[in-house]
């Protein structure tokens, strides 16, 4: 089948990352024909860089405006149209769909959530005045919803520390033997300076891997770097592809992630992590975080539950880091549980089953 995926980027890693990973899964694992129409093609191309050229060549990465013309080519009319995260289709593209002899199925691909209410709304019809069938599709952790994006599943044995991506070799050469590695990819507003200062009070070396843009949050590029003790080393890395970022997560002892894509990849890396969930004015993010933690910590001890909740709500590291070994074992067990529950292929496979 032909799939058209529409992506308007709000969070350049998360939104574009999900759309690219979904397209790759549909194409490489399930033999589908996929086009992505994106309003920020340079970012999408960066995230998709470094992928096997044969895989990338099978997916058409197109600017948003290209959909205006493509929609009129009725022999190429899509079978499935995905509106990622509720973005609205261009009017000229929609007009082309209405003229097509066969109407596609439209999917409103929602944001990932662990909230129980999505079970009731997943797969429900969303009647449209133009008559093209449209449905809500909710990714999630429960068996009854849309699943998780798994491709590529990181093999813990194969994500070797020796296979350093070329773009990261310079940064990785400065890592210190015996130092704990922490990667940071967060939104503005995180209490990073206080968090790092508290970490510096501990009797342990820490190498802090700052993803692209995080140095600016710490004012490291203004000529006035923050003062940290010698046991803390800050290492900035450039903007990297999705696959290279997956590798970074696998090589760190602890990860701070944000958005949706890196949130899932941190879990698949099998490491402890903080999910810096996107802040919403109505505090809906607190409900979403609590719903995830209810699932994530269901099998955890009371001590680990309290430590993990403290970490996820930005308590200082000294308050919870003594539980890191237990958390690491829990993270590996959670990863195994996720892969078992998503044994049907996760989001891409469940989408195929739904539209088929």
Phi and psi in degrees as a GROMACS rama.xvg file:
@    title "Ramachandran Plot"
@    xaxis  label "Phi"
@    yaxis  label "Psi"
@TYPE xy
-95.5211  130.136  UNK-2
-118.178  130.557  UNK-3
-110.941  122.774  UNK-4
-112.499  127.076  UNK-5
-107.307  129.723  UNK-6
-134.388  116.783  UNK-7
-106.272  121.36  UNK-8
-81.6806  123.504  UNK-9
-106.646  -51.1654  UNK-10
-112.632  106.821  UNK-11
-60.6059  -28.274  UNK-12
-78.6012  -52.0309  UNK-13
-65.6953  -55.3366  UNK-14
-67.741  -50.5963  UNK-15
-65.9371  -37.3286  UNK-16
-63.1311  -43.0996  UNK-17
-63.2563  -45.64  UNK-18
-63.8096  -42.4432  UNK-19
-65.7687  -44.2897  UNK-20
-64.7248  -37.8457  UNK-21
-65.7021  -44.9996  UNK-22
-60.2194  -43.1356  UNK-23
-63.8188  -41.1539  UNK-24
-63.0243  -46.8981  UNK-25
-61.9922  -39.2159  UNK-26
-78.6649  -54.8202  UNK-27
-78.7347  -32.4808  UNK-28
-93.5663  -27.3382  UNK-29
-124.139  3.70237  UNK-30
67.1875  25.799  UNK-31
-87.98  158.904  UNK-32
-99.9169  119.982  UNK-33
-128.952  137.23  UNK-34
-122.341  140.799  UNK-35
-115.001  127.599  UNK-36
-106.291  116.138  UNK-37
-127.585  141.961  UNK-38
-86.112  1.77006  UNK-39
-142.434  73.9515  UNK-40
-63.252  -38.316  UNK-41
-57.0245  -41.9212  UNK-42
-65.239  -43.4838  UNK-43
-60.9966  -41.5578  UNK-44
-65.4677  -35.4891  UNK-45
-64.1511  -44.459  UNK-46
-65.031  -31.88  UNK-47
-88.7733  -2.32083  UNK-48
-69.0582  154.565  UNK-49
82.7796  -3.95862  UNK-50
-80.0051  151.736  UNK-51
-46.9635  122.329  UNK-52
-55.3332  -32.729  UNK-53
-66.4816  -36.9559  UNK-54
-70.0245  -46.2796  UNK-55
-65.592  -34.8599  UNK-56
-65.214  -21.9637  UNK-57
-82.2282  -8.08098  UNK-58
-115.219  127.648  UNK-59
-87.7962  115.148  UNK-60
-99.4082  110.813  UNK-61
-126.16  149.129  UNK-62
-67.7002  155.203  UNK-63
-50.5686  -43.387  UNK-64
-67.37  -21.3803  UNK-65
-63.7038  -22.2951  UNK-66
-68.7401  -22.803  UNK-67
-61.0834  -44.0937  UNK-68
-81.8069  -42.6185  UNK-69
-61.175  -31.6083  UNK-70
-65.4702  -22.1192  UNK-71
-84.1108  -13.5143  UNK-72
-82.7632  86.6685  UNK-73
-60.1501  -32.919  UNK-74
-61.7533  -20.4489  UNK-75
-102.227  15.259  UNK-76
-58.0834  139.256  UNK-77
-75.6617  156.708  UNK-78
-87.9933  -32.2027  UNK-79
-135.682  134.959  UNK-80
-120.912  125.076  UNK-81
-109.384  122.024  UNK-82
-94.967  100.172  UNK-83
-71.7439  124.032  UNK-84
58.5264  36.0681  UNK-85
76.7125  14.9262  UNK-86
-68.2173  145.205  UNK-87
-86.3924  140  UNK-88
-68.9299  145.45  UNK-89
-59.8997  139.729  UNK-90
-59.5767  -38.7081  UNK-91
-69.0198  -34.2252  UNK-92
-67.4979  -45.2734  UNK-93
-61.5815  -37.7059  UNK-94
-61.8599  -37.2489  UNK-95
-65.8404  -37.2419  UNK-96
-63.4059  -38.4118  UNK-97
-67.0907  -25.109  UNK-98
-88.9306  -10.5731  UNK-99
-69.1459  143.059  UNK-100
-65.5698  -27.4702  UNK-101
-122.526  125.279  UNK-102
-82.3678  138.448  UNK-103
-79.7806  174.148  UNK-104
-95.3745  132.28  UNK-105
-103.554  136.09  UNK-106
-120.697  123.387  UNK-107
-90.2611  97.5043  UNK-108
-79.5045  112.154  UNK-109
-85.5696  172.386  UNK-110
-71.9465  150.413  UNK-111
-63.6091  139.186  UNK-112
-151.917  150.606  UNK-113
-103.014  5.54109  UNK-114
-67.7933  138.938  UNK-115
-62.2597  -29.2494  UNK-116
-66.1802  -20.814  UNK-117
-66.7455  -22.4517  UNK-118
-59.3023  -39.6195  UNK-119
-69.7122  -33.0942  UNK-120
-98.0554  -15.0026  UNK-121
-61.5078  131.548  UNK-122
79.9193  1.07097  UNK-123
-75.7447  148.695  UNK-124
-72.8626  149.353  UNK-125
-126.254  84.9662  UNK-126
-56.0409  136.305  UNK-127
-118.969  148.36  UNK-128
-64.669  -26.6584  UNK-129
-80.282  -10.0199  UNK-130
90.6769  -8.11818  UNK-131
-75.6914  128.47  UNK-132
-64.0647  134.836  UNK-133
-137.125  142.44  UNK-134
-136.76  149.735  UNK-135
-83.883  136.794  UNK-136
-133.448  115.695  UNK-137
-107.049  110.581  UNK-138
-63.0102  149.668  UNK-139
-178.582  179.681  UNK-140
-92.7277  -21.6026  UNK-141
-77.1132  157.893  UNK-142
-64.9043  -29.4823  UNK-143
-85.4436  -1.45386  UNK-144
-114.925  -160.402  UNK-145
-81.7526  -4.71558  UNK-146
83.7477  -172.063  UNK-147
-120.76  153.521  UNK-148
-81.6385  116.693  UNK-149
-105.723  -19.6987  UNK-150
-80.6303  130.401  UNK-151
-85.4213  144.191  UNK-152
-76.8248  119.12  UNK-153
-70.1974  126.292  UNK-154
-86.0504  116.624  UNK-155
-60.2657  -28.121  UNK-156
-79.0146  -23.6905  UNK-157
-99.3943  -13.0461  UNK-158
-79.5627  67.7841  UNK-159
-72.9699  142.404  UNK-160
-65.1499  -19.2186  UNK-161
-78.8182  -21.7084  UNK-162
-89.4441  60.3446  UNK-163
-71.689  123.652  UNK-164
-57.3887  142.814  UNK-165
-56.9547  -36.3658  UNK-166
-68.6828  -16.5051  UNK-167
-108.184  0.0588585  UNK-168
-62.9392  -40.7227  UNK-169
-64.1413  -47.1899  UNK-170
-63.0526  -42.1584  UNK-171
-70.2761  -23.1323  UNK-172
-69.2054  -17.3585  UNK-173
-93.4387  -0.320274  UNK-174
-65.4473  144.142  UNK-175
-99.8159  137.663  UNK-176
-59.5983  135.13  UNK-177
84.6089  -6.59049  UNK-178
-83.259  140.408  UNK-179
-72.2544  138.169  UNK-180
-104.911  129.172  UNK-181
-128.594  123.053  UNK-182
-95.9072  145.205  UNK-183
-128.29  120.663  UNK-184
-139.397  98.5592  UNK-185
-137.404  171.26  UNK-186
-83.9598  159.108  UNK-187
-57.7919  147.809  UNK-188
105.843  -17.0854  UNK-189
-69.1313  140.809  UNK-190
-78.3226  59.1294  UNK-191
-63.5914  -43.9886  UNK-192
-62.4564  -46.8347  UNK-193
-64.3236  -37.6692  UNK-194
-62.3687  -44.7806  UNK-195
-71.5498  -36.9705  UNK-196
-62.7783  -39.5138  UNK-197
-66.3676  -39.9912  UNK-198
-60.1627  -36.0863  UNK-199
-67.3516  -15.0254  UNK-200
-82.496  -9.0786  UNK-201
-86.4633  152.406  UNK-202
-85.4713  66.724  UNK-203
-161.655  144.142  UNK-204
-85.2293  138.332  UNK-205
-130.811  126.874  UNK-206
-100.704  118.58  UNK-207
-102.754  112.382  UNK-208
-90.4238  111.259  UNK-209
-95.2414  119.422  UNK-210
-73.1098  170.764  UNK-211
-53.7862  125.181  UNK-212
97.0591  -17.5669  UNK-213
-73.6547  -31.665  UNK-214
-57.9699  -38.6311  UNK-215
-63.0399  -35.3579  UNK-216
-62.9625  -28.5401  UNK-217
-95.7178  8.05069  UNK-218
60.3288  30.7273  UNK-219
-77.3918  -13.8426  UNK-220
-102.785  7.55632  UNK-221
-99.3456  2.52805  UNK-222
88.3564  -0.316791  UNK-223
-128.036  70.4435  UNK-224
-65.6734  150.734  UNK-225
-69.7705  151.883  UNK-226
-94.3534  120.431  UNK-227
-127.932  152.364  UNK-228
-66.8387  166.461  UNK-229
-68.3179  -16.7314  UNK-230
-77.3927  -6.88674  UNK-231
-108.268  123.345  UNK-232
-118.703  127.401  UNK-233
-99.293  130.269  UNK-234
-129.025  115.125  UNK-235
-89.6192  138.647  UNK-236
-117.227  155.538  UNK-237
-76.5343  174.732  UNK-238
-61.3591  124.584  UNK-239
-121.464  164.114  UNK-240
-69.5701  166.859  UNK-241
-57.1041  -47.3822  UNK-242
-64.0898  -37.4507  UNK-243
-68.0925  -35.8763  UNK-244
-67.8162  -37.7072  UNK-245
-56.2631  -41.3826  UNK-246
-63.6387  -43.1961  UNK-247
-57.019  -47.367  UNK-248
-58.36  -38.3623  UNK-249
-70.7613  -23.2005  UNK-250
-97.7791  -4.02802  UNK-251
-99.7783  154.919  UNK-252
-83.6787  -21.9473  UNK-253
-152.805  142.027  UNK-254
-131.279  137.395  UNK-255
-107.264  121.286  UNK-256
-128.65  167.103  UNK-257
-139.881  171.752  UNK-258
68.4022  -154.009  UNK-259
-106.055  -47.1442  UNK-260
-65.8172  -50.4635  UNK-261
-67.722  -26.4903  UNK-262
-60.517  -46.7112  UNK-263
-70.085  -40.708  UNK-264
-65.4714  -33.319  UNK-265
-63.5598  -38.3435  UNK-266
-69.1076  -39.9002  UNK-267
-72.0206  -18.693  UNK-268
-73.7377  -16.1517  UNK-269
71.5906  31.9629  UNK-270
-123.71  154.197  UNK-271
-61.0928  149.353  UNK-272
-157.142  159.809  UNK-273
-110.095  127.923  UNK-274
-95.404  106.621  UNK-275
-82.6168  87.7365  UNK-276
-70.2051  144.68  UNK-277
-62.2428  126.236  UNK-278
-72.2989  133.287  UNK-279
-120.953  140.897  UNK-280
-60.7776  -33.762  UNK-281
-83.5102  7.00389  UNK-282
65.3327  21.1652  UNK-283
-62.817  -24.7717  UNK-284
-64.2475  -30.026  UNK-285
-66.9291  -37.5557  UNK-286
-67.3252  -42.0617  UNK-287
-64.0882  -42.045  UNK-288
-65.4337  -43.6333  UNK-289
-62.5641  -38.5006  UNK-290
-64.3386  -40.7433  UNK-291
-65.6796  -45.4421  UNK-292
-63.7383  -31.3275  UNK-293
-59.3161  -40.5918  UNK-294
-77.0083  -46.4613  UNK-295
-62.6149  -35.7799  UNK-296
-104.577  12.7069  UNK-297
-56.6511  -38.4526  UNK-298
-99.0622  5.92542  UNK-299
-82.9651  156.108  UNK-300
-69.2388  162.121  UNK-301
-60.7297  -39.2391  UNK-302
-63.626  -43.4585  UNK-303
-70.0198  -36.5392  UNK-304
-57.1915  -49.6522  UNK-305
-64.7674  -40.8212  UNK-306
-65.0109  -43.4515  UNK-307
-67.2025  -43.6221  UNK-308
-62.0916  -40.114  UNK-309
-60.609  -46.0211  UNK-310
-62.9925  -44.1745  UNK-311
-66.3539  -21.2558  UNK-312
-106.238  23.3033  UNK-313
66.8442  31.3188  UNK-314
-64.0437  153.702  UNK-315
-66.715  145.944  UNK-316
-54.5971  -34.5494  UNK-317
-60.6472  -18.4279  UNK-318
-84.2871  -15.1539  UNK-319
-140.353  -10.8301  UNK-320
-68.3423  -18.3104  UNK-321
-65.2919  -15.5038  UNK-322
-95.7417  12.1702  UNK-323
-63.7903  -37.7093  UNK-324
-63.1064  -44.7099  UNK-325
-63.9478  -38.4445  UNK-326
-65.4334  -38.3093  UNK-327
-62.6526  -43.0898  UNK-328
-63.8725  -39.833  UNK-329
-64.2621  -40.6248  UNK-330
-62.8559  -39.0341  UNK-331
-67.2128  -40.5261  UNK-332
-66.2821  -38.3609  UNK-333
-64.565  -41.515  UNK-334
-58.8267  -46.2439  UNK-335
-60.9855  -39.5323  UNK-336
-65.0999  -42.0779  UNK-337
-60.2252  -48.0966  UNK-338
-63.7682  -35.5326  UNK-339
-67.1774  -44.6489  UNK-340
-70.5447  -25.4666  UNK-341
-99.7068  27.9455  UNK-342
-64.8658  -15.0139  UNK-343
-81.3639  -0.666332  UNK-344
109.284  -3.62242  UNK-345
71.0653  -149.94  UNK-346
-57.4578  -50.2056  UNK-347
-60.5119  -46.0862  UNK-348
-66.1318  -38.3019  UNK-349
-70.813  -33.0173  UNK-350
-62.7371  -46.3839  UNK-351
-58.8458  -44.844  UNK-352
-62.7841  -39.3735  UNK-353
-66.3469  -45.7165  UNK-354
-81.5354  -16.9794  UNK-355
